[in-house]
Amino acid sequence: MHQSLLETGDAMEEPEELPPRKPFHDKFSDYKNMIFNAYNNKPTSHWILLLLSSLAMLIAFPASSLLSRLYFSNGGKSKWIISWVSVAGWPIPLLILLPTYFFTKATPTPLTSKLTLSYISLGFLSAADNLMYAYAYAYLPASTASLLASTVLIFSAIFGYFLVKNKINLSTINSIVIITAAMAIIALDSDSDRFSYITNTQYALGFMWDVFGSALHGLIFALSELVFIKLLQGRSFHVVLEQQVLVSFFAFVFTSIGVLVNNDFNGMRVEAESFTGGVSAYYMVIIWGIVSFQLGVLGSTGVLYLSSTVLAGVLNSIRVPLTSVAAVILMNDPMSGLKILSLIVTFWGFACYIYASYPVSTVPSSSSTF
C-alpha cells in the first residue's frame, strides 16, 4: 500500500506534456487557407452581397455618426429628435423583409407572448440607448464619441459571458484592458478636444452617457442573442430581419412618445429656420441620418448572416478610425497626440479581440479559457 502511494505521487509529479504552440506564420497560413477554402465554397453572388453589406457598414455608420454631430454643431438642440432619427427608418428593412416571404420559402415567425414581450423590451432598451448616444454627440466631438463607443466590445464580451455563456479567453481579457486604457487616455486629454461652448459639466455628461450607452448596447447584443437561443429556431436571414424590424418599430414608438411629450416635433420648424445652412440643410441632415443609420443596420445584418461575428468585429474595428479621421477632415475635430495614441491603442484592442475569436480548430488546446 505504501509503495502504491509513492508510485501515485511520482506519477502526479510528472508534468503533463502540452502540445506546442503554433508559430505566427502557421496561424497566418491557417487564416489564408480558411479564407481561400471559404471563397471556393460560395458562389460569386454571395461575395458580391457580402461586399455590399461590408461597404454599407463602413460608409453608413460613420456617416450617421457625423450627421448626428452635424445636427448639433449647426444649431440643432433636441436630443429626442436625433434619437428619433435613429429609428424613424424602421420601414426600410421591412421593405426588404416582405419580398422574402413571397420569393422564398420563408414564412413569418409566429409571435408568441414571450417573443412579443422580448421585442418590446429590446425596443425600450434601444430607445434609451439611442437617447444616451444623442447626449454624447451633443457634447463631444464625433471622433471622441466614436472612440468612446468602441467600449461596446467590452460590454458585449462581459454580458455575453454572463447571459449567453460565451467563452472569454486571455486575449479577450487583454483586449478589454487595452480598450479601457484607451478610454482613460481620452479622459486625461479632455481639455484638448472640448468645444469652447461646451462646459466641463456637459463634457463629463457626454463622456458618461457615451459609456453608459455602450454598456446598454452590449447588453442589447447579449439579450438579442439570448432571444435567438431561447425563443427562435435558427438564425436565418429573414428571422434576423424580423427581429430588427420589430425591435426598431417598438423603439420608434417609445421614442416618438418622448418627442411628443417634449413637444419637439413642433420645435423642428423653429430649429430648421435657425439652422446653419437653412431649412433645406436641416431636413437633409434629418433625412440622410434616417437613411444612413438603417443602411448600416442592414449592412451589419448582411455581414452577420453571410459571414460571421468575427468579420463584423473586424469591420467595427475599422469604422472607428474611419469615423475619427473623417470627423477631423470634414468637421475640423481637434486631434491631439493623446487622442491619436488612444486611437492606436483602441485599434490594437480590437485586434486582440479578433485574435480571441480565432477558429477553435486552429487554436492550441493549451490556451486558457474561462
C-alpha positions as CSV (number, residue, x, y, z in Angstrom):
1,M,0.0,0.0,0.0
2,H,2.8,2.4,0.9
3,Q,4.6,1.6,-2.4
4,S,1.5,2.2,-4.4
5,L,1.1,5.6,-2.8
6,L,4.6,6.5,-3.7
7,E,4.1,5.4,-7.2
8,T,0.9,7.6,-7.4
9,G,2.9,10.6,-6.0
10,D,5.6,10.1,-8.6
11,A,3.0,10.0,-11.3
12,M,1.5,13.2,-10.1
13,E,4.8,15.0,-10.1
14,E,5.4,14.3,-13.8
15,P,4.3,17.3,-15.7
16,E,1.8,16.7,-18.5
17,E,3.2,17.5,-21.9
18,L,1.3,20.3,-23.6
19,P,1.1,20.5,-27.3
20,P,3.4,23.1,-28.8
21,R,2.0,26.4,-29.8
22,K,1.8,27.2,-33.4
23,P,4.1,29.9,-34.7
24,F,2.6,33.0,-36.1
25,H,3.5,32.1,-39.6
26,D,1.5,28.8,-39.3
27,K,-1.5,30.7,-37.9
28,F,-1.4,33.2,-40.7
29,S,-1.3,30.3,-43.2
30,D,-4.3,28.7,-41.5
31,Y,-6.2,32.0,-41.9
32,K,-5.2,32.2,-45.6
33,N,-6.3,28.7,-46.3
34,M,-9.5,29.2,-44.4
35,I,-10.3,32.3,-46.5
36,F,-9.3,30.6,-49.7
37,N,-11.5,27.5,-49.0
38,A,-14.4,29.7,-48.0
39,Y,-14.2,31.6,-51.2
40,N,-14.3,28.5,-53.3
41,N,-17.3,27.1,-51.4
42,K,-19.5,30.1,-52.1
43,P,-21.0,31.4,-55.3
44,T,-20.0,34.8,-56.7
45,S,-23.3,36.3,-55.8
46,H,-22.6,35.6,-52.1
47,W,-19.3,37.6,-52.2
48,I,-21.0,40.5,-54.0
49,L,-23.7,40.7,-51.3
50,L,-21.1,40.4,-48.6
51,L,-19.0,43.2,-50.2
52,L,-22.1,45.4,-50.4
53,S,-23.0,44.7,-46.8
54,S,-19.5,45.4,-45.7
55,L,-19.4,48.7,-47.6
56,A,-22.7,49.6,-46.0
57,M,-21.3,49.2,-42.5
58,L,-18.1,51.1,-43.3
59,I,-19.8,54.0,-45.0
60,A,-23.3,54.3,-43.5
61,F,-22.4,54.0,-39.8
62,P,-19.6,56.7,-39.9
63,A,-21.9,58.9,-42.0
64,S,-24.7,58.5,-39.4
65,S,-22.3,59.5,-36.6
66,L,-21.1,62.6,-38.5
67,L,-24.6,63.6,-39.3
68,S,-25.6,63.4,-35.7
69,R,-22.7,65.7,-34.7
70,L,-23.5,68.0,-37.7
71,Y,-27.1,68.4,-36.4
72,F,-25.9,69.7,-33.0
73,S,-22.9,71.8,-34.4
74,N,-25.2,73.6,-36.9
75,G,-27.8,74.6,-34.4
76,G,-29.9,71.5,-33.5
77,K,-30.8,71.3,-29.8
78,S,-33.1,68.3,-29.3
79,K,-31.6,65.0,-28.1
80,W,-35.0,63.4,-28.6
81,I,-35.1,64.3,-32.3
82,I,-31.7,62.9,-33.1
83,S,-32.5,59.7,-31.2
84,W,-35.8,59.5,-33.1
85,V,-33.8,59.8,-36.4
86,S,-32.0,56.5,-35.4
87,V,-35.3,54.5,-35.5
88,A,-37.5,56.5,-37.8
89,G,-36.3,54.5,-40.8
90,W,-37.6,51.2,-39.4
91,P,-39.8,50.6,-42.6
92,I,-36.6,50.4,-44.7
93,P,-35.6,46.9,-43.6
94,L,-39.4,46.0,-43.7
95,L,-39.3,46.7,-47.5
96,I,-36.6,44.1,-47.8
97,L,-38.2,41.6,-45.4
98,L,-41.6,41.4,-47.1
99,P,-40.3,40.2,-50.5
100,T,-38.6,37.3,-48.8
101,Y,-42.0,35.9,-47.9
102,F,-43.1,36.0,-51.5
103,F,-40.0,34.9,-53.4
104,T,-38.5,32.4,-50.9
105,K,-39.8,29.6,-48.8
106,A,-39.6,31.8,-45.7
107,T,-42.7,32.2,-43.5
108,P,-43.3,34.8,-40.8
109,T,-42.2,33.7,-37.4
110,P,-45.3,33.2,-35.1
111,L,-45.4,36.0,-32.4
112,T,-45.8,34.3,-29.1
113,S,-46.4,36.3,-25.9
114,K,-42.8,35.7,-24.8
115,L,-41.3,36.7,-28.1
116,T,-43.5,39.9,-28.3
117,L,-42.6,40.9,-24.8
118,S,-38.9,40.3,-25.7
119,Y,-39.2,42.6,-28.7
120,I,-41.0,45.3,-26.7
121,S,-38.3,45.2,-24.0
122,L,-35.5,45.3,-26.6
123,G,-37.3,48.2,-28.3
124,F,-37.5,50.1,-25.0
125,L,-33.8,49.5,-24.3
126,S,-32.8,50.6,-27.8
127,A,-34.8,53.8,-27.4
128,A,-32.9,54.5,-24.2
129,D,-29.6,53.6,-25.8
130,N,-30.2,56.0,-28.7
131,L,-31.0,58.8,-26.3
132,M,-27.8,58.3,-24.4
133,Y,-25.8,58.4,-27.6
134,A,-27.7,61.6,-28.6
135,Y,-26.4,63.2,-25.4
136,A,-22.9,62.1,-26.3
137,Y,-22.9,63.6,-29.7
138,A,-24.4,66.8,-28.4
139,Y,-21.5,67.4,-26.1
140,L,-18.5,65.6,-27.6
141,P,-16.6,65.8,-30.9
142,A,-17.6,63.0,-33.3
143,S,-14.1,61.5,-33.2
144,T,-14.1,61.3,-29.4
145,A,-17.7,60.0,-29.3
146,S,-16.8,57.3,-31.8
147,L,-13.7,56.2,-29.8
148,L,-15.7,56.0,-26.6
149,A,-18.4,54.0,-28.3
150,S,-15.8,51.3,-29.1
151,T,-16.2,50.2,-25.4
152,V,-19.3,48.4,-26.6
153,L,-17.0,45.5,-27.4
154,I,-16.0,45.3,-23.7
155,F,-19.6,45.1,-22.5
156,S,-20.6,42.7,-25.3
157,A,-18.0,40.3,-24.1
158,I,-18.9,40.7,-20.5
159,F,-22.7,40.4,-20.9
160,G,-22.2,37.6,-23.5
161,Y,-20.2,35.7,-20.9
162,F,-22.8,36.0,-18.1
163,L,-26.1,35.8,-20.1
164,V,-25.2,33.6,-23.1
165,K,-22.3,31.7,-21.6
166,N,-20.0,32.8,-24.4
167,K,-16.3,31.9,-23.7
168,I,-13.8,34.6,-22.6
169,N,-10.1,33.7,-23.1
170,L,-6.9,35.6,-22.2
171,S,-6.9,37.5,-25.5
172,T,-10.4,38.8,-24.8
173,I,-9.4,39.9,-21.3
174,N,-6.3,41.6,-22.8
175,S,-8.5,43.5,-25.3
176,I,-10.8,44.7,-22.5
177,V,-7.9,46.0,-20.5
178,I,-6.3,47.7,-23.6
179,I,-9.6,49.4,-24.7
180,T,-10.2,50.5,-21.1
181,A,-6.8,52.1,-21.1
182,A,-7.6,53.9,-24.3
183,M,-10.7,55.4,-22.8
184,A,-8.6,56.6,-19.8
185,I,-6.3,58.3,-22.2
186,I,-9.2,60.2,-23.7
187,A,-10.4,61.2,-20.2
188,L,-6.9,62.6,-19.3
189,D,-6.9,64.6,-22.6
190,S,-10.4,66.1,-22.2
191,D,-9.2,69.7,-22.2
192,S,-7.8,69.4,-25.7
193,D,-11.0,68.4,-27.6
194,R,-13.7,70.2,-25.6
195,F,-15.5,72.8,-27.7
196,S,-15.4,76.3,-26.3
197,Y,-19.2,76.5,-26.0
198,I,-19.4,73.2,-24.0
199,T,-18.9,73.4,-20.3
200,N,-16.9,70.9,-18.2
201,T,-20.1,69.5,-16.8
202,Q,-21.6,69.0,-20.3
203,Y,-18.4,67.3,-21.5
204,A,-18.4,65.0,-18.5
205,L,-22.1,64.2,-19.1
206,G,-21.3,63.4,-22.8
207,F,-18.5,61.1,-21.7
208,M,-20.6,59.4,-19.1
209,W,-23.7,58.9,-21.4
210,D,-21.4,57.6,-24.2
211,V,-20.0,54.9,-21.9
212,F,-23.4,54.1,-20.5
213,G,-24.9,53.9,-24.0
214,S,-22.1,51.5,-25.0
215,A,-22.8,49.3,-21.9
216,L,-26.5,49.2,-22.7
217,H,-25.7,48.4,-26.4
218,G,-23.6,45.5,-25.2
219,L,-26.5,44.3,-23.1
220,I,-28.8,44.6,-26.1
221,F,-26.4,42.4,-28.1
222,A,-26.4,39.7,-25.5
223,L,-30.2,39.8,-24.9
224,S,-30.8,39.6,-28.7
225,E,-28.5,36.5,-28.9
226,L,-30.4,35.1,-25.9
227,V,-33.7,35.6,-27.8
228,F,-32.3,33.6,-30.7
229,I,-31.2,30.8,-28.5
230,K,-34.3,30.5,-26.2
231,L,-37.2,31.6,-28.4
232,L,-36.2,31.3,-32.1
233,Q,-35.3,28.2,-34.0
234,G,-32.3,29.1,-36.2
235,R,-30.8,32.4,-37.3
236,S,-31.9,32.7,-40.9
237,F,-31.8,36.0,-42.8
238,H,-35.5,36.7,-42.6
239,V,-35.6,35.9,-38.8
240,V,-32.8,38.4,-38.2
241,L,-34.6,41.0,-40.3
242,E,-37.8,40.3,-38.4
243,Q,-36.1,41.0,-35.1
244,Q,-34.6,44.2,-36.5
245,V,-37.9,45.5,-37.9
246,L,-39.9,44.7,-34.7
247,V,-37.3,46.0,-32.2
248,S,-36.8,49.2,-34.3
249,F,-40.6,49.6,-34.5
250,F,-41.1,49.5,-30.8
251,A,-38.1,51.7,-30.3
252,F,-39.7,54.1,-32.7
253,V,-42.9,54.1,-30.7
254,F,-41.2,54.7,-27.4
255,T,-39.0,57.5,-28.9
256,S,-42.0,59.1,-30.7
257,I,-43.8,59.3,-27.3
258,G,-40.8,61.0,-25.8
259,V,-40.6,63.5,-28.7
260,L,-44.4,64.2,-28.4
261,V,-44.2,64.7,-24.6
262,N,-41.2,67.1,-25.1
263,N,-43.1,68.9,-27.9
264,D,-40.0,68.6,-30.1
265,F,-41.9,67.8,-33.3
266,N,-43.4,71.4,-33.2
267,G,-39.9,72.7,-32.3
268,M,-38.4,71.2,-35.5
269,R,-39.8,74.2,-37.5
270,V,-38.1,76.7,-35.3
271,E,-34.8,74.6,-35.4
272,A,-35.0,74.5,-39.2
273,E,-35.3,78.2,-39.5
274,S,-32.3,78.9,-37.3
275,F,-30.2,76.0,-38.6
276,T,-26.9,76.9,-40.3
277,G,-27.4,76.4,-44.0
278,G,-31.1,77.0,-43.8
279,V,-34.3,74.9,-43.7
280,S,-33.3,72.6,-46.7
281,A,-29.9,71.8,-45.0
282,Y,-31.8,70.9,-41.8
283,Y,-34.1,68.4,-43.4
284,M,-31.3,66.9,-45.5
285,V,-29.4,66.1,-42.3
286,I,-32.6,64.6,-40.8
287,I,-33.4,62.5,-43.9
288,W,-29.9,61.3,-44.6
289,G,-29.5,60.5,-40.9
290,I,-32.5,58.3,-41.0
291,V,-31.4,56.5,-44.2
292,S,-27.7,56.1,-43.3
293,F,-28.4,54.5,-39.9
294,Q,-30.8,51.9,-41.4
295,L,-28.4,51.2,-44.2
296,G,-25.7,50.5,-41.6
297,V,-28.1,48.2,-39.7
298,L,-28.9,46.3,-43.0
299,G,-25.2,46.0,-43.7
300,S,-24.4,44.6,-40.3
301,T,-27.3,42.2,-40.6
302,G,-26.0,41.0,-44.0
303,V,-22.5,40.6,-42.7
304,L,-23.7,38.5,-39.7
305,Y,-25.8,36.3,-41.9
306,L,-23.4,35.9,-44.8
307,S,-20.2,35.6,-42.8
308,S,-19.7,35.7,-39.0
309,T,-19.4,37.8,-35.9
310,V,-15.6,37.8,-36.4
311,L,-15.9,39.7,-39.7
312,A,-18.5,42.1,-38.1
313,G,-15.9,42.7,-35.4
314,V,-13.2,43.4,-37.9
315,L,-15.4,45.9,-39.7
316,N,-16.4,47.6,-36.5
317,S,-12.8,48.0,-35.6
318,I,-12.1,49.6,-39.0
319,R,-15.0,52.0,-38.8
320,V,-13.8,53.5,-35.5
321,P,-10.7,55.1,-37.1
322,L,-12.7,55.9,-40.3
323,T,-15.2,57.9,-38.3
324,S,-12.4,59.7,-36.3
325,V,-10.4,60.6,-39.4
326,A,-13.5,61.7,-41.3
327,A,-14.5,63.9,-38.4
328,V,-11.1,65.5,-38.3
329,I,-11.1,66.1,-42.1
330,L,-14.7,67.1,-42.7
331,M,-15.6,68.7,-39.4
332,N,-12.3,70.0,-38.2
333,D,-12.4,67.9,-35.0
334,P,-9.4,68.5,-32.7
335,M,-7.0,65.6,-32.8
336,S,-4.2,65.8,-30.2
337,G,-1.3,63.5,-29.8
338,L,-3.0,61.7,-26.9
339,K,-6.2,61.1,-28.9
340,I,-4.1,59.7,-31.7
341,L,-2.5,57.4,-29.1
342,S,-5.9,56.4,-27.9
343,L,-7.0,55.6,-31.4
344,I,-4.0,53.3,-32.0
345,V,-4.5,51.6,-28.6
346,T,-8.2,51.1,-29.4
347,F,-7.3,49.5,-32.8
348,W,-4.8,47.2,-31.0
349,G,-7.5,46.2,-28.6
350,F,-9.8,45.3,-31.4
351,A,-7.0,43.2,-33.0
352,C,-6.7,41.3,-29.7
353,Y,-10.4,40.7,-29.7
354,I,-10.3,39.4,-33.3
355,Y,-7.4,37.1,-32.3
356,A,-9.5,35.8,-29.4
357,S,-12.2,34.9,-32.0
358,Y,-9.8,32.7,-33.9
359,P,-11.4,29.4,-35.0
360,V,-11.2,26.8,-32.3
361,S,-9.8,24.2,-34.6
362,T,-6.7,26.2,-35.2
363,V,-6.1,27.4,-31.6
364,P,-3.7,25.4,-29.5
365,S,-5.6,23.3,-26.8
366,S,-3.3,24.8,-24.2
367,S,-4.9,28.2,-24.5
368,S,-6.6,29.3,-21.3
369,T,-10.3,29.7,-21.3
370,F,-12.6,30.8,-18.5
